[in-house]
Amino acid sequence: MTTQPITEDTARHVLWHYGSKGGIQPGAFTQRLMETIDAADRVNAEILRGAYPALVTAMLTAKNDSGGILQLQQSVGAA
């Protein structure tokens, strides 16, 4: 699997989704897409990764990795 880099905007949108420092609110489509990714099981998250690789990676990092939120905050200088 090729990993696409997480852009600053993507990191900030994910931080906003989780109510974390450094976040900025995305548009309505991205908000709904993040809600969908957040609710997806593993199989469907991987399907969504095909179309939105960086966003799914950032969402799963924040949701599942110990220190994932901090990692995203550090990437945008908000830690």
Backbone hydrogen bonds, N-H to C=O, Kabsch-Sander energy under -0.5 kcal/mol:
donor,donor_aa,acceptor,acceptor_aa,energy
4,Q,2,T,-0.6
7,T,5,P,-0.6
11,A,7,T,-2.5
12,R,8,E,-2.7
13,H,9,D,-2.4
14,V,10,T,-2.4
15,L,11,A,-2.5
16,W,12,R,-2.1
17,H,13,H,-2.3
18,Y,14,V,-1.8
19,G,16,W,-1.9
20,S,15,L,-3.1
23,G,20,S,-1.6
24,I,12,R,-1.5
31,Q,27,G,-2.3
32,R,28,A,-2.3
33,L,29,F,-2.6
34,M,30,T,-2.6
35,E,31,Q,-2.0
36,T,32,R,-2.1
37,I,33,L,-2.6
38,D,34,M,-2.7
39,A,35,E,-1.6
40,A,36,T,-1.1
40,A,37,I,-0.5
45,A,41,D,-2.6
46,E,42,R,-1.9
47,I,43,V,-1.6
48,L,44,N,-2.5
49,R,45,A,-1.9
50,G,46,E,-0.9
50,G,47,I,-0.8
51,A,47,I,-0.6
51,A,48,L,-1.0
52,Y,48,L,-2.6
56,V,52,Y,-2.5
57,T,53,P,-2.2
58,A,54,A,-2.5
59,M,55,L,-2.7
60,L,56,V,-2.8
61,T,57,T,-2.3
62,A,58,A,-2.4
63,K,59,M,-2.4
64,N,60,L,-2.7
65,D,60,L,-0.6
65,D,61,T,-1.6
68,G,65,D,-2.5
71,Q,67,G,-2.4
72,L,68,G,-2.1
73,Q,69,I,-2.7
74,Q,70,L,-2.8
75,S,71,Q,-1.7
76,V,72,L,-0.9
76,V,73,Q,-0.8
77,G,74,Q,-0.9
78,A,73,Q,-3.2
79,A,73,Q,-0.6
